[in-house]
Amino acid sequence: MFSFQEKYGGRPIQSEDIMDAQSWLALGQVEEFKSSGSFYTWTNKHEVGDRIFSKLDRVFINNIWLDEFPNTDACFKWEVWGIIKLSWTIGTNQLLVLGLKV
């Protein structure tokens, strides 16, 4: 977990967990990709009083990605197709030019 707001219910997030996650980000020289849609991406599916929600799914990027695709974001959303599942997409407002060798 990267912040105290990323979990609702269950055992509280510990400060050490957040510090460990933040250290991992710094060592890897990555940052969390901006996202929209569902904030909590996991639930234990228990009854309302015992239910836990967490933000588990995320996308990380480095400076190379950000320089190459500056206008992109990730979208997390819940879908129901016989089963409830979480899907995500990465979108860009940038025109990609692909070279073809003829």
Backbone atoms as SQL, in Angstrom:
CREATE TABLE atoms (id INTEGER PRIMARY KEY, chain TEXT, resi INTEGER, resn TEXT, atom TEXT, x REAL, y REAL, z REAL);
INSERT INTO atoms VALUES
  (1, 'A', 1, 'MET', 'N', 0.832, -1.172, 0.000),
  (2, 'A', 1, 'MET', 'CA', 0.000, 0.000, 0.000),
  (3, 'A', 1, 'MET', 'C', 0.886, 1.248, 0.000),
  (4, 'A', 2, 'PHE', 'N', 0.450, 2.237, -0.737),
  (5, 'A', 2, 'PHE', 'CA', 1.246, 3.448, -0.878),
  (6, 'A', 2, 'PHE', 'C', 0.699, 4.624, -0.075),
  (7, 'A', 3, 'SER', 'N', -0.515, 4.492, 0.482),
  (8, 'A', 3, 'SER', 'CA', -1.067, 5.522, 1.366),
  (9, 'A', 3, 'SER', 'C', -2.152, 4.893, 2.239),
  (10, 'A', 4, 'PHE', 'N', -2.491, 5.577, 3.322),
  (11, 'A', 4, 'PHE', 'CA', -3.494, 5.060, 4.252),
  (12, 'A', 4, 'PHE', 'C', -4.885, 5.004, 3.622),
  (13, 'A', 5, 'GLN', 'N', -5.145, 5.792, 2.593),
  (14, 'A', 5, 'GLN', 'CA', -6.465, 5.842, 1.959),
  (15, 'A', 5, 'GLN', 'C', -6.717, 4.675, 1.011),
  (16, 'A', 6, 'GLU', 'N', -5.733, 3.826, 0.799),
  (17, 'A', 6, 'GLU', 'CA', -5.871, 2.761, -0.188),
  (18, 'A', 6, 'GLU', 'C', -6.520, 1.497, 0.342),
  (19, 'A', 7, 'LYS', 'N', -7.013, 1.543, 1.563),
  (20, 'A', 7, 'LYS', 'CA', -7.699, 0.379, 2.118),
  (21, 'A', 7, 'LYS', 'C', -8.821, 0.855, 3.024),
  (22, 'A', 8, 'TYR', 'N', -9.957, 0.163, 2.933),
  (23, 'A', 8, 'TYR', 'CA', -11.102, 0.460, 3.786),
  (24, 'A', 8, 'TYR', 'C', -11.550, -0.845, 4.420),
  (25, 'A', 9, 'GLY', 'N', -11.557, -0.900, 5.743),
  (26, 'A', 9, 'GLY', 'CA', -11.962, -2.106, 6.455),
  (27, 'A', 9, 'GLY', 'C', -10.778, -3.015, 6.726),
  (28, 'A', 10, 'GLY', 'N', -11.010, -4.019, 7.566),
  (29, 'A', 10, 'GLY', 'CA', -9.958, -4.982, 7.875),
  (30, 'A', 10, 'GLY', 'C', -8.855, -4.408, 8.735),
  (31, 'A', 11, 'ARG', 'N', -7.710, -5.074, 8.720),
  (32, 'A', 11, 'ARG', 'CA', -6.551, -4.643, 9.501),
  (33, 'A', 11, 'ARG', 'C', -6.033, -3.309, 8.966),
  (34, 'A', 12, 'PRO', 'N', -5.761, -2.359, 9.842),
  (35, 'A', 12, 'PRO', 'CA', -5.258, -1.058, 9.379),
  (36, 'A', 12, 'PRO', 'C', -3.896, -1.182, 8.681),
  (37, 'A', 13, 'ILE', 'N', -3.650, -0.295, 7.754),
  (38, 'A', 13, 'ILE', 'CA', -2.356, -0.226, 7.082),
  (39, 'A', 13, 'ILE', 'C', -1.328, 0.301, 8.073),
  (40, 'A', 14, 'GLN', 'N', -0.164, -0.292, 8.077),
  (41, 'A', 14, 'GLN', 'CA', 0.915, 0.129, 8.969),
  (42, 'A', 14, 'GLN', 'C', 1.832, 1.129, 8.253),
  (43, 'A', 15, 'SER', 'N', 2.363, 2.071, 9.011),
  (44, 'A', 15, 'SER', 'CA', 3.284, 3.070, 8.450),
  (45, 'A', 15, 'SER', 'C', 4.474, 2.411, 7.764),
  (46, 'A', 16, 'GLU', 'N', 4.961, 1.309, 8.334),
  (47, 'A', 16, 'GLU', 'CA', 6.110, 0.609, 7.762),
  (48, 'A', 16, 'GLU', 'C', 5.805, 0.096, 6.353),
  (49, 'A', 17, 'ASP', 'N', 4.558, -0.340, 6.149),
  (50, 'A', 17, 'ASP', 'CA', 4.163, -0.832, 4.824),
  (51, 'A', 17, 'ASP', 'C', 4.239, 0.286, 3.784),
  (52, 'A', 18, 'ILE', 'N', 3.783, 1.458, 4.165),
  (53, 'A', 18, 'ILE', 'CA', 3.806, 2.599, 3.249),
  (54, 'A', 18, 'ILE', 'C', 5.242, 3.029, 2.967),
  (55, 'A', 19, 'MET', 'N', 6.069, 3.088, 4.001),
  (56, 'A', 19, 'MET', 'CA', 7.472, 3.472, 3.808),
  (57, 'A', 19, 'MET', 'C', 8.187, 2.481, 2.898),
  (58, 'A', 20, 'ASP', 'N', 7.897, 1.194, 3.066),
  (59, 'A', 20, 'ASP', 'CA', 8.502, 0.164, 2.221),
  (60, 'A', 20, 'ASP', 'C', 8.082, 0.349, 0.762),
  (61, 'A', 21, 'ALA', 'N', 6.811, 0.606, 0.537),
  (62, 'A', 21, 'ALA', 'CA', 6.309, 0.801, -0.825),
  (63, 'A', 21, 'ALA', 'C', 6.909, 2.059, -1.454),
  (64, 'A', 22, 'GLN', 'N', 6.996, 3.138, -0.688),
  (65, 'A', 22, 'GLN', 'CA', 7.577, 4.376, -1.206),
  (66, 'A', 22, 'GLN', 'C', 9.057, 4.190, -1.546),
  (67, 'A', 23, 'SER', 'N', 9.766, 3.418, -0.739),
  (68, 'A', 23, 'SER', 'CA', 11.182, 3.122, -1.017),
  (69, 'A', 23, 'SER', 'C', 11.320, 2.340, -2.316),
  (70, 'A', 24, 'TRP', 'N', 10.401, 1.394, -2.535),
  (71, 'A', 24, 'TRP', 'CA', 10.414, 0.606, -3.761),
  (72, 'A', 24, 'TRP', 'C', 10.246, 1.511, -4.983),
  (73, 'A', 25, 'LEU', 'N', 9.324, 2.478, -4.888),
  (74, 'A', 25, 'LEU', 'CA', 9.122, 3.415, -5.992),
  (75, 'A', 25, 'LEU', 'C', 10.398, 4.199, -6.284),
  (76, 'A', 26, 'ALA', 'N', 11.030, 4.700, -5.226),
  (77, 'A', 26, 'ALA', 'CA', 12.241, 5.505, -5.392),
  (78, 'A', 26, 'ALA', 'C', 13.382, 4.677, -5.986),
  (79, 'A', 27, 'LEU', 'N', 13.572, 3.469, -5.499),
  (80, 'A', 27, 'LEU', 'CA', 14.649, 2.611, -6.008),
  (81, 'A', 27, 'LEU', 'C', 14.437, 2.235, -7.471),
  (82, 'A', 28, 'GLY', 'N', 13.193, 1.995, -7.832),
  (83, 'A', 28, 'GLY', 'CA', 12.883, 1.606, -9.207),
  (84, 'A', 28, 'GLY', 'C', 12.777, 2.773, -10.156),
  (85, 'A', 29, 'GLN', 'N', 12.848, 3.991, -9.626),
  (86, 'A', 29, 'GLN', 'CA', 12.705, 5.208, -10.418),
  (87, 'A', 29, 'GLN', 'C', 11.444, 5.170, -11.268),
  (88, 'A', 30, 'VAL', 'N', 10.353, 4.767, -10.636),
  (89, 'A', 30, 'VAL', 'CA', 9.049, 4.740, -11.288),
  (90, 'A', 30, 'VAL', 'C', 8.062, 5.540, -10.456),
  (91, 'A', 31, 'GLU', 'N', 6.959, 5.862, -11.062),
  (92, 'A', 31, 'GLU', 'CA', 5.882, 6.536, -10.352),
  (93, 'A', 31, 'GLU', 'C', 4.561, 5.921, -10.775),
  (94, 'A', 32, 'GLU', 'N', 3.559, 6.131, -9.958),
  (95, 'A', 32, 'GLU', 'CA', 2.250, 5.580, -10.290),
  (96, 'A', 32, 'GLU', 'C', 1.639, 6.384, -11.426),
  (97, 'A', 33, 'PHE', 'N', 1.114, 5.675, -12.399),
  (98, 'A', 33, 'PHE', 'CA', 0.475, 6.262, -13.566),
  (99, 'A', 33, 'PHE', 'C', -0.849, 6.876, -13.152),
  (100, 'A', 34, 'LYS', 'N', -1.176, 8.046, -13.694),
  (101, 'A', 34, 'LYS', 'CA', -2.465, 8.655, -13.363),
  (102, 'A', 34, 'LYS', 'C', -3.591, 7.751, -13.866),
  (103, 'A', 35, 'SER', 'N', -4.643, 7.648, -13.061),
  (104, 'A', 35, 'SER', 'CA', -5.733, 6.744, -13.427),
  (105, 'A', 35, 'SER', 'C', -7.078, 7.365, -13.099),
  (106, 'A', 36, 'SER', 'N', -8.107, 6.795, -13.688),
  (107, 'A', 36, 'SER', 'CA', -9.480, 7.210, -13.431),
  (108, 'A', 36, 'SER', 'C', -10.319, 5.954, -13.242),
  (109, 'A', 37, 'GLY', 'N', -11.583, 6.152, -12.938),
  (110, 'A', 37, 'GLY', 'CA', -12.473, 5.010, -12.742),
  (111, 'A', 37, 'GLY', 'C', -12.504, 4.569, -11.295),
  (112, 'A', 38, 'SER', 'N', -12.593, 3.282, -11.072),
  (113, 'A', 38, 'SER', 'CA', -12.722, 2.723, -9.724),
  (114, 'A', 38, 'SER', 'C', -11.432, 2.904, -8.935),
  (115, 'A', 39, 'PHE', 'N', -11.549, 3.515, -7.752),
  (116, 'A', 39, 'PHE', 'CA', -10.374, 3.690, -6.896),
  (117, 'A', 39, 'PHE', 'C', -10.013, 2.371, -6.234),
  (118, 'A', 40, 'TYR', 'N', -11.004, 1.722, -5.597),
  (119, 'A', 40, 'TYR', 'CA', -10.757, 0.418, -4.976),
  (120, 'A', 40, 'TYR', 'C', -10.924, -0.661, -6.041),
  (121, 'A', 41, 'THR', 'N', -9.919, -1.510, -6.204),
  (122, 'A', 41, 'THR', 'CA', -9.948, -2.509, -7.271),
  (123, 'A', 41, 'THR', 'C', -10.018, -3.938, -6.749),
  (124, 'A', 42, 'TRP', 'N', -10.198, -4.109, -5.447),
  (125, 'A', 42, 'TRP', 'CA', -10.305, -5.443, -4.864),
  (126, 'A', 42, 'TRP', 'C', -11.260, -5.390, -3.685),
  (127, 'A', 43, 'THR', 'N', -12.024, -6.464, -3.495),
  (128, 'A', 43, 'THR', 'CA', -12.869, -6.614, -2.319),
  (129, 'A', 43, 'THR', 'C', -12.872, -8.078, -1.919),
  (130, 'A', 44, 'ASN', 'N', -13.072, -8.327, -0.632),
  (131, 'A', 44, 'ASN', 'CA', -13.103, -9.714, -0.160),
  (132, 'A', 44, 'ASN', 'C', -14.482, -10.347, -0.335),
  (133, 'A', 45, 'LYS', 'N', -15.474, -9.594, -0.831),
  (134, 'A', 45, 'LYS', 'CA', -16.831, -10.069, -1.128),
  (135, 'A', 45, 'LYS', 'C', -17.586, -10.562, 0.104),
  (136, 'A', 46, 'HIS', 'N', -17.178, -10.152, 1.289),
  (137, 'A', 46, 'HIS', 'CA', -17.910, -10.526, 2.499),
  (138, 'A', 46, 'HIS', 'C', -19.155, -9.668, 2.646),
  (139, 'A', 47, 'GLU', 'N', -19.914, -9.951, 3.690),
  (140, 'A', 47, 'GLU', 'CA', -21.098, -9.151, 3.981),
  (141, 'A', 47, 'GLU', 'C', -20.678, -7.710, 4.261),
  (142, 'A', 48, 'VAL', 'N', -21.638, -6.808, 4.193),
  (143, 'A', 48, 'VAL', 'CA', -21.357, -5.382, 4.294),
  (144, 'A', 48, 'VAL', 'C', -20.524, -5.025, 5.523),
  (145, 'A', 49, 'GLY', 'N', -20.825, -5.545, 6.688),
  (146, 'A', 49, 'GLY', 'CA', -20.093, -5.192, 7.901),
  (147, 'A', 49, 'GLY', 'C', -18.657, -5.675, 7.937),
  (148, 'A', 50, 'ASP', 'N', -18.355, -6.764, 7.221),
  (149, 'A', 50, 'ASP', 'CA', -17.007, -7.345, 7.225),
  (150, 'A', 50, 'ASP', 'C', -16.234, -7.084, 5.932),
  (151, 'A', 51, 'ARG', 'N', -16.801, -6.317, 5.048),
  (152, 'A', 51, 'ARG', 'CA', -16.203, -6.136, 3.729),
  (153, 'A', 51, 'ARG', 'C', -14.935, -5.282, 3.803),
  (154, 'A', 52, 'ILE', 'N', -13.958, -5.653, 2.993),
  (155, 'A', 52, 'ILE', 'CA', -12.700, -4.921, 2.874),
  (156, 'A', 52, 'ILE', 'C', -12.553, -4.482, 1.421),
  (157, 'A', 53, 'PHE', 'N', -12.176, -3.233, 1.231),
  (158, 'A', 53, 'PHE', 'CA', -11.883, -2.703, -0.098),
  (159, 'A', 53, 'PHE', 'C', -10.428, -2.257, -0.118),
  (160, 'A', 54, 'SER', 'N', -9.719, -2.556, -1.202),
  (161, 'A', 54, 'SER', 'CA', -8.319, -2.140, -1.331),
  (162, 'A', 54, 'SER', 'C', -8.020, -1.707, -2.754),
  (163, 'A', 55, 'LYS', 'N', -7.064, -0.809, -2.868),
  (164, 'A', 55, 'LYS', 'CA', -6.542, -0.441, -4.179),
  (165, 'A', 55, 'LYS', 'C', -5.313, -1.304, -4.406),
  (166, 'A', 56, 'LEU', 'N', -5.466, -2.361, -5.197),
  (167, 'A', 56, 'LEU', 'CA', -4.352, -3.267, -5.470),
  (168, 'A', 56, 'LEU', 'C', -3.816, -3.101, -6.885),
  (169, 'A', 57, 'ASP', 'N', -4.709, -2.869, -7.837),
  (170, 'A', 57, 'ASP', 'CA', -4.298, -2.783, -9.235),
  (171, 'A', 57, 'ASP', 'C', -3.830, -1.370, -9.553),
  (172, 'A', 58, 'ARG', 'N', -2.713, -1.272, -10.207),
  (173, 'A', 58, 'ARG', 'CA', -2.161, 0.026, -10.570),
  (174, 'A', 58, 'ARG', 'C', -1.175, -0.160, -11.712),
  (175, 'A', 59, 'VAL', 'N', -0.815, 0.939, -12.320),
  (176, 'A', 59, 'VAL', 'CA', 0.156, 0.931, -13.411),
  (177, 'A', 59, 'VAL', 'C', 1.296, 1.855, -13.001),
  (178, 'A', 60, 'PHE', 'N', 2.526, 1.395, -13.184),
  (179, 'A', 60, 'PHE', 'CA', 3.696, 2.212, -12.883),
  (180, 'A', 60, 'PHE', 'C', 4.417, 2.551, -14.176),
  (181, 'A', 61, 'ILE', 'N', 4.985, 3.753, -14.219),
  (182, 'A', 61, 'ILE', 'CA', 5.710, 4.198, -15.407),
  (183, 'A', 61, 'ILE', 'C', 7.038, 4.822, -14.992),
  (184, 'A', 62, 'ASN', 'N', 7.944, 4.924, -15.962),
  (185, 'A', 62, 'ASN', 'CA', 9.197, 5.633, -15.723),
  (186, 'A', 62, 'ASN', 'C', 9.235, 6.866, -16.628),
  (187, 'A', 63, 'ASN', 'N', 10.308, 7.631, -16.540),
  (188, 'A', 63, 'ASN', 'CA', 10.412, 8.868, -17.319),
  (189, 'A', 63, 'ASN', 'C', 10.428, 8.617, -18.819),
  (190, 'A', 64, 'ILE', 'N', 10.975, 7.492, -19.236),
  (191, 'A', 64, 'ILE', 'CA', 11.008, 7.179, -20.670),
  (192, 'A', 64, 'ILE', 'C', 9.585, 7.054, -21.211),
  (193, 'A', 65, 'TRP', 'N', 8.731, 6.330, -20.482),
  (194, 'A', 65, 'TRP', 'CA', 7.324, 6.190, -20.896),
  (195, 'A', 65, 'TRP', 'C', 6.649, 7.557, -20.931),
  (196, 'A', 66, 'LEU', 'N', 6.859, 8.337, -19.883),
  (197, 'A', 66, 'LEU', 'CA', 6.214, 9.641, -19.780),
  (198, 'A', 66, 'LEU', 'C', 6.648, 10.568, -20.914),
  (199, 'A', 67, 'ASP', 'N', 7.927, 10.526, -21.285),
  (200, 'A', 67, 'ASP', 'CA', 8.408, 11.343, -22.403),
  (201, 'A', 67, 'ASP', 'C', 7.809, 10.883, -23.730),
  (202, 'A', 68, 'GLU', 'N', 7.661, 9.577, -23.893),
  (203, 'A', 68, 'GLU', 'CA', 7.157, 9.020, -25.150),
  (204, 'A', 68, 'GLU', 'C', 5.639, 9.161, -25.287),
  (205, 'A', 69, 'PHE', 'N', 4.918, 9.022, -24.185),
  (206, 'A', 69, 'PHE', 'CA', 3.450, 9.063, -24.194),
  (207, 'A', 69, 'PHE', 'C', 2.953, 10.022, -23.108),
  (208, 'A', 70, 'PRO', 'N', 3.105, 11.332, -23.295),
  (209, 'A', 70, 'PRO', 'CA', 2.778, 12.280, -22.223),
  (210, 'A', 70, 'PRO', 'C', 1.282, 12.417, -21.923),
  (211, 'A', 71, 'ASN', 'N', 0.424, 12.133, -22.873),
  (212, 'A', 71, 'ASN', 'CA', -1.016, 12.350, -22.680),
  (213, 'A', 71, 'ASN', 'C', -1.777, 11.041, -22.552),
  (214, 'A', 72, 'THR', 'N', -1.314, 10.166, -21.693),
  (215, 'A', 72, 'THR', 'CA', -1.977, 8.882, -21.497),
  (216, 'A', 72, 'THR', 'C', -2.458, 8.753, -20.066),
  (217, 'A', 73, 'ASP', 'N', -3.420, 7.871, -19.875),
  (218, 'A', 73, 'ASP', 'CA', -3.882, 7.553, -18.526),
  (219, 'A', 73, 'ASP', 'C', -4.446, 6.140, -18.519),
  (220, 'A', 74, 'ALA', 'N', -4.632, 5.606, -17.321),
  (221, 'A', 74, 'ALA', 'CA', -5.208, 4.265, -17.151),
  (222, 'A', 74, 'ALA', 'C', -6.605, 4.422, -16.575),
  (223, 'A', 75, 'CYS', 'N', -7.508, 3.552, -16.978),
  (224, 'A', 75, 'CYS', 'CA', -8.877, 3.579, -16.460),
  (225, 'A', 75, 'CYS', 'C', -9.224, 2.196, -15.920),
  (226, 'A', 76, 'PHE', 'N', -9.619, 2.149, -14.648),
  (227, 'A', 76, 'PHE', 'CA', -10.037, 0.905, -14.006),
  (228, 'A', 76, 'PHE', 'C', -11.553, 0.936, -13.864),
  (229, 'A', 77, 'LYS', 'N', -12.229, -0.124, -14.298),
  (230, 'A', 77, 'LYS', 'CA', -13.685, -0.150, -14.128),
  (231, 'A', 77, 'LYS', 'C', -14.174, -1.571, -13.898),
  (232, 'A', 78, 'TRP', 'N', -15.237, -1.654, -13.125),
  (233, 'A', 78, 'TRP', 'CA', -15.863, -2.943, -12.838),
  (234, 'A', 78, 'TRP', 'C', -16.841, -3.260, -13.947),
  (235, 'A', 79, 'GLU', 'N', -16.878, -4.528, -14.374),
  (236, 'A', 79, 'GLU', 'CA', -17.806, -4.980, -15.407),
  (237, 'A', 79, 'GLU', 'C', -18.557, -6.206, -14.912),
  (238, 'A', 80, 'VAL', 'N', -19.771, -6.383, -15.406),
  (239, 'A', 80, 'VAL', 'CA', -20.559, -7.563, -15.056),
  (240, 'A', 80, 'VAL', 'C', -20.926, -8.286, -16.348),
  (241, 'A', 81, 'TRP', 'N', -20.345, -9.462, -16.557),
  (242, 'A', 81, 'TRP', 'CA', -20.625, -10.326, -17.700),
  (243, 'A', 81, 'TRP', 'C', -20.811, -11.743, -17.179),
  (244, 'A', 82, 'GLY', 'N', -21.831, -11.968, -16.392),
  (245, 'A', 82, 'GLY', 'CA', -22.015, -13.276, -15.769),
  (246, 'A', 82, 'GLY', 'C', -21.215, -13.359, -14.481),
  (247, 'A', 83, 'ILE', 'N', -20.034, -12.743, -14.493),
  (248, 'A', 83, 'ILE', 'CA', -19.223, -12.616, -13.282),
  (249, 'A', 83, 'ILE', 'C', -18.808, -11.151, -13.170),
  (250, 'A', 84, 'ILE', 'N', -18.482, -10.741, -11.976),
  (251, 'A', 84, 'ILE', 'CA', -18.006, -9.376, -11.782),
  (252, 'A', 84, 'ILE', 'C', -16.488, -9.398, -11.897),
  (253, 'A', 85, 'LYS', 'N', -15.967, -8.557, -12.762),
  (254, 'A', 85, 'LYS', 'CA', -14.517, -8.520, -12.925),
  (255, 'A', 85, 'LYS', 'C', -14.070, -7.081, -13.112),
  (256, 'A', 86, 'LEU', 'N', -12.811, -6.851, -12.850),
  (257, 'A', 86, 'LEU', 'CA', -12.226, -5.532, -13.045),
  (258, 'A', 86, 'LEU', 'C', -11.449, -5.536, -14.347),
  (259, 'A', 87, 'SER', 'N', -11.675, -4.524, -15.165),
  (260, 'A', 87, 'SER', 'CA', -10.885, -4.401, -16.383),
  (261, 'A', 87, 'SER', 'C', -10.183, -3.056, -16.367),
  (262, 'A', 88, 'TRP', 'N', -9.125, -2.956, -17.135),
  (263, 'A', 88, 'TRP', 'CA', -8.432, -1.682, -17.232),
  (264, 'A', 88, 'TRP', 'C', -7.935, -1.473, -18.644),
  (265, 'A', 89, 'THR', 'N', -7.849, -0.211, -19.004),
  (266, 'A', 89, 'THR', 'CA', -7.348, 0.161, -20.315),
  (267, 'A', 89, 'THR', 'C', -6.367, 1.317, -20.157),
  (268, 'A', 90, 'ILE', 'N', -5.453, 1.413, -21.074),
  (269, 'A', 90, 'ILE', 'CA', -4.554, 2.558, -21.130),
  (270, 'A', 90, 'ILE', 'C', -4.875, 3.292, -22.414),
  (271, 'A', 91, 'GLY', 'N', -5.190, 4.570, -22.289),
  (272, 'A', 91, 'GLY', 'CA', -5.553, 5.367, -23.449),
  (273, 'A', 91, 'GLY', 'C', -4.544, 6.472, -23.690),
  (274, 'A', 92, 'THR', 'N', -4.462, 6.893, -24.941),
  (275, 'A', 92, 'THR', 'CA', -3.557, 7.986, -25.293),
  (276, 'A', 92, 'THR', 'C', -4.255, 8.943, -26.239),
  (277, 'A', 93, 'ASN', 'N', -3.907, 10.199, -26.138),
  (278, 'A', 93, 'ASN', 'CA', -4.413, 11.203, -27.065),
  (279, 'A', 93, 'ASN', 'C', -3.364, 11.524, -28.125),
  (280, 'A', 94, 'GLN', 'N', -2.340, 10.700, -28.195),
  (281, 'A', 94, 'GLN', 'CA', -1.213, 10.938, -29.089),
  (282, 'A', 94, 'GLN', 'C', -1.336, 10.045, -30.318),
  (283, 'A', 95, 'LEU', 'N', -1.101, 10.618, -31.486),
  (284, 'A', 95, 'LEU', 'CA', -1.095, 9.850, -32.725),
  (285, 'A', 95, 'LEU', 'C', 0.220, 9.082, -32.810),
  (286, 'A', 96, 'LEU', 'N', 0.129, 7.778, -32.936),
  (287, 'A', 96, 'LEU', 'CA', 1.326, 6.953, -33.043),
  (288, 'A', 96, 'LEU', 'C', 1.669, 6.760, -34.517),
  (289, 'A', 97, 'VAL', 'N', 2.886, 7.051, -34.882),
  (290, 'A', 97, 'VAL', 'CA', 3.337, 6.903, -36.259),
  (291, 'A', 97, 'VAL', 'C', 4.227, 5.672, -36.326),
  (292, 'A', 98, 'LEU', 'N', 3.808, 4.697, -37.124),
  (293, 'A', 98, 'LEU', 'CA', 4.571, 3.466, -37.285),
  (294, 'A', 98, 'LEU', 'C', 5.207, 3.459, -38.666),
  (295, 'A', 99, 'GLY', 'N', 6.476, 3.149, -38.719),
  (296, 'A', 99, 'GLY', 'CA', 7.168, 3.088, -40.007),
  (297, 'A', 99, 'GLY', 'C', 7.007, 1.721, -40.641),
  (298, 'A', 100, 'LEU', 'N', 6.745, 1.688, -41.932),
  (299, 'A', 100, 'LEU', 'CA', 6.639, 0.438, -42.672),
  (300, 'A', 100, 'LEU', 'C', 7.785, 0.364, -43.667),
  (301, 'A', 101, 'LYS', 'N', 8.447, -0.757, -43.708),
  (302, 'A', 101, 'LYS', 'CA', 9.539, -0.960, -44.654),
  (303, 'A', 101, 'LYS', 'C', 8.967, -1.637, -45.895),
  (304, 'A', 102, 'VAL', 'N', 9.102, -0.994, -47.033),
  (305, 'A', 102, 'VAL', 'CA', 8.540, -1.515, -48.276),
  (306, 'A', 102, 'VAL', 'C', 9.638, -1.985, -49.184);
